[in-house]
Amino acid sequence: MSRPAVIVLSSFVARGSVGARAAFALERLGHRVWTLPTVVLPWHPGHGRAHRMALPEADFAALCADLARAPWLPEVGGIITGYLGSAGQADAAAALVAAVRAANPRALHLADPVIGDIGAGGAGGLYVPEPVAVAQRDRLVAIADIATPNRFELGWLTGRPVETLTEVAAAARALGPKRVVVTSAPALMAGKIAAALVTAGETIVAENQLVERAPNGTGDLFAALLLSRLIGGASDEAALAAASASTFEVIVRSVKAGGRELELVDEQEALVRPMAMVDIRRLATPRRPARPSGIEAS
């Protein structure tokens, strides 16, 4: 029996493993994937300039509306909203999220706000127009069950400092969704990098070795793997550990092979049964200061 279907709204490249193409991981894990591209490119822009075609907002909205009335919508157990081609696409994506929830109240919406990153020199910046970043924040992250920003994106979306794990956890709780998983988070151990899963009550940190010159698409892959584990019933810790281990193993093997893409086909066994180990740690959750005696809560 197949697992719940997943809708993926993100960029689509003809060649490569970024954006919606990373949803191969979902298919390998047994999910039927409904893919609706927000923008179409021949390859990732990091490989060089090429034609870019964003789906016109009216057409994108019409396609979302068709999916929203599809008789098979109750099959959908999750929806990922990723890279947007324009700010106006966010409204149609949000309407489709609402339709998925109406058809299956147990379905999870994962918002991967693909808006920017920290560059090689350490400086962060947006690589989408600011209206697109604002639409991600106000229309999609705001209604998400899970958000998976990288550390730069978390700082931009919240306007808070994100230099330490404590700051990352505080910013994640301010973002809004019940679960926020921050990728590229600072690790507790030197030479490592972390993914921090933050809820109101706890912060679980998965650490693995930092890999230099990692191919593009690691965030897309991680989001897909995480959602699969969560809608499959895994605990937060188990889902984080499995998604981190698979992503790390695919990165390492892809770099070793000398490729500039994530080698999802060649390394698909790592998507299902990763052998890599990750360190799982928990951060203490700050307690709220006690109210002075004699003062009641309003």
C-alpha positions in Angstrom: 0.0 0.0 0.0 1.4 3.4 -1.0 1.9 6.2 1.5 -0.1 9.4 1.3 0.3 11.6 -1.8 2.3 14.8 -1.5 1.8 18.0 -3.5 4.9 20.0 -4.3 4.8 23.6 -5.4 8.3 24.7 -6.3 10.8 25.4 -9.0 11.3 22.8 -11.7 14.6 22.3 -13.5 15.0 20.2 -16.6 18.4 18.9 -15.4 19.4 18.6 -11.8 18.0 17.7 -8.3 16.8 21.1 -6.9 13.4 22.4 -6.2 10.5 20.1 -7.2 13.0 17.6 -8.7 14.2 16.7 -5.1 10.7 15.2 -4.7 12.2 12.1 -6.3 13.1 11.3 -2.6 9.3 11.3 -1.8 8.6 8.9 -4.7 11.5 6.6 -3.6 9.9 6.5 -0.1 6.6 5.4 -1.5 4.6 8.7 -2.0 2.8 9.7 -5.2 3.9 13.2 -5.9 1.7 15.9 -7.5 4.1 18.5 -8.9 3.1 22.0 -9.9 6.0 24.2 -11.0 6.2 27.8 -10.0 9.0 28.5 -12.4 10.7 26.4 -15.1 14.5 26.6 -15.8 16.9 24.3 -17.7 19.2 24.1 -14.7 20.0 25.7 -11.4 21.1 29.3 -11.8 24.4 28.5 -10.0 25.5 26.6 -13.2 25.2 29.8 -15.3 22.7 32.1 -16.9 19.7 30.6 -18.7 16.1 31.2 -19.7 13.7 31.5 -16.8 9.9 31.1 -17.2 7.7 31.9 -14.2 4.2 30.5 -14.5 1.9 33.5 -15.1 -0.1 34.1 -11.9 -3.5 33.6 -13.6 -2.4 30.3 -15.0 -0.8 29.2 -11.8 -4.0 30.1 -9.9 -6.2 28.2 -12.3 -4.0 25.1 -12.0 -4.1 25.4 -8.2 -7.9 25.8 -8.3 -8.2 22.6 -10.5 -6.1 20.6 -8.0 -8.2 22.0 -5.1 -11.4 20.5 -6.7 -9.7 17.2 -7.7 -11.7 14.2 -6.6 -8.4 12.5 -5.4 -7.6 15.4 -3.0 -8.3 13.2 0.1 -5.4 11.1 -0.9 -3.0 13.9 -0.1 -1.3 13.8 3.2 1.2 16.6 2.8 1.9 19.7 0.8 5.2 21.5 0.3 5.4 25.1 -0.7 8.9 26.0 -1.9 10.4 28.5 -4.3 7.9 31.1 -5.7 8.2 32.6 -9.2 6.3 35.7 -8.1 4.7 37.2 -5.1 1.2 36.7 -6.5 1.6 32.9 -6.6 1.4 32.9 -2.8 -2.3 33.5 -2.7 -3.1 30.6 -5.0 -0.7 28.3 -3.1 -2.4 29.3 0.2 -5.8 28.5 -1.2 -4.6 25.1 -2.3 -3.2 24.5 1.2 -6.7 25.3 2.7 -8.4 22.9 0.2 -5.9 20.1 1.1 -6.7 20.6 4.8 -10.4 20.6 4.2 -10.2 17.3 2.3 -7.8 15.7 4.8 -7.6 17.5 8.2 -4.5 15.4 9.1 -2.5 16.6 6.1 0.6 18.7 6.9 1.7 21.8 5.2 5.5 22.3 5.1 6.6 25.8 4.0 10.2 25.9 2.8 10.7 29.7 2.4 13.3 29.7 -0.3 14.4 33.3 -0.4 18.1 33.7 0.4 21.2 32.3 2.0 24.6 33.1 3.4 27.2 33.3 0.7 30.8 32.0 0.5 32.1 35.2 2.1 29.8 34.9 5.1 27.4 37.7 4.1 23.7 36.8 3.7 21.3 38.1 1.2 18.0 37.6 -0.6 18.1 36.0 -4.1 14.4 36.8 -4.7 12.7 40.2 -5.0 11.7 41.4 -1.6 7.9 41.2 -2.4 8.4 37.5 -2.9 10.1 37.1 0.4 7.3 39.1 2.1 4.7 36.8 0.5 6.5 33.7 1.7 6.4 35.1 5.3 2.9 36.6 5.4 1.0 34.1 3.2 2.7 30.7 3.5 4.9 30.5 6.6 2.1 32.1 8.5 -0.2 29.1 7.8 2.4 26.3 7.9 2.4 23.3 10.2 6.2 23.1 9.7 8.6 25.6 8.3 12.2 24.8 7.2 14.1 28.1 6.8 17.9 28.1 6.7 19.6 30.3 9.3 19.7 33.4 7.1 16.1 33.0 6.1 15.0 32.7 9.7 16.8 35.9 10.6 15.3 37.8 7.7 11.8 36.5 8.3 11.8 37.4 12.0 14.2 40.3 12.1 15.9 38.6 15.1 19.6 37.7 15.7 20.4 34.1 14.8 24.1 33.8 15.6 23.8 31.2 18.4 21.6 28.2 18.9 19.9 30.0 21.7 19.1 32.9 19.4 18.0 30.5 16.6 15.6 28.8 19.0 14.1 32.1 20.1 13.7 33.3 16.6 12.1 30.0 15.5 9.5 30.3 18.3 8.7 33.8 17.1 8.2 32.7 13.5 4.8 31.1 14.2 4.5 27.4 13.0 4.3 24.7 15.7 7.4 23.1 14.3 10.3 25.1 12.8 13.4 23.2 11.6 16.3 25.5 11.0 18.9 24.2 8.6 22.5 25.4 8.5 22.2 26.3 12.1 25.4 26.8 14.3 26.5 23.5 15.8 27.7 22.9 19.3 30.8 21.0 18.1 33.6 22.5 15.9 33.6 21.5 12.3 30.0 20.5 12.3 26.7 21.9 11.1 23.3 21.5 12.6 19.6 21.3 11.9 17.5 22.5 14.9 13.9 21.4 15.3 12.2 23.9 17.6 8.7 23.6 19.2 7.2 25.5 22.0 8.5 23.0 24.5 11.9 21.7 23.2 14.8 22.2 20.8 16.3 19.1 19.2 19.5 19.5 17.4 21.0 17.1 14.8 24.7 17.6 14.1 26.8 16.2 11.3 30.2 17.0 9.8 30.3 20.1 7.6 30.9 19.2 4.0 32.6 21.8 1.8 31.3 22.5 -1.7 28.0 20.8 -1.1 25.8 20.7 -4.3 22.6 22.9 -4.5 19.3 21.5 -3.4 20.2 20.2 0.0 17.4 22.2 1.6 14.8 20.9 -0.9 15.9 17.3 -0.2 15.9 17.7 3.5 12.4 19.2 3.5 11.0 16.3 1.4 12.6 13.7 3.7 11.4 15.4 6.8 7.8 15.7 5.7 7.8 12.0 4.6 8.9 10.9 8.0 6.4 13.1 9.9 3.4 12.1 7.8 4.5 8.5 8.2 4.1 8.8 12.0 7.7 9.3 13.1 8.4 11.3 16.2 10.0 14.7 15.8 13.4 13.3 16.9 13.2 10.3 14.7 12.1 12.4 11.7 14.9 14.9 12.2 17.5 12.2 12.7 16.5 10.3 9.5 16.2 13.4 7.3 19.5 14.7 8.5 21.3 11.3 8.1 20.0 10.8 4.6 20.7 14.3 3.5 24.3 14.2 4.9 25.0 10.8 3.3 23.7 11.9 -0.1 25.8 15.1 0.1 29.0 13.2 1.0 28.6 10.6 -1.7 27.7 13.2 -4.3 30.8 15.3 -3.5 33.0 12.2 -3.5 31.6 11.3 -7.0 32.8 14.8 -8.1 29.3 15.9 -9.3 27.8 19.3 -8.9 24.3 17.9 -8.4 22.9 15.7 -5.7 23.2 12.2 -7.0 19.7 11.1 -5.9 19.3 8.2 -8.4 22.7 6.7 -7.7 22.4 7.1 -3.9 18.8 6.4 -3.5 19.4 3.7 -0.9 20.6 6.4 1.4 17.1 8.0 1.2 15.5 4.8 2.5 18.1 3.4 4.9 20.8 5.9 5.7 24.0 4.5 7.3 25.4 7.9 8.4 25.3 8.7 12.1 24.2 12.1 13.4 24.6 13.5 16.9 21.3 14.3 18.5 21.2 16.8 21.4 18.6 18.7 23.3 18.8 22.3 24.4 17.3 23.4 27.6 14.1 25.5 27.1 14.3 28.8 29.0 11.7 29.0 31.7 9.4 31.9 31.9 10.2 34.1 34.8 7.9 33.5 37.8 5.3 36.2 38.5 5.7 38.1 41.8 3.4 36.9 44.5 0.1 38.6 44.6 -0.1 39.4 40.9 -2.6 37.4 38.9 -2.5 36.6 35.2 -5.0 38.7 33.2 
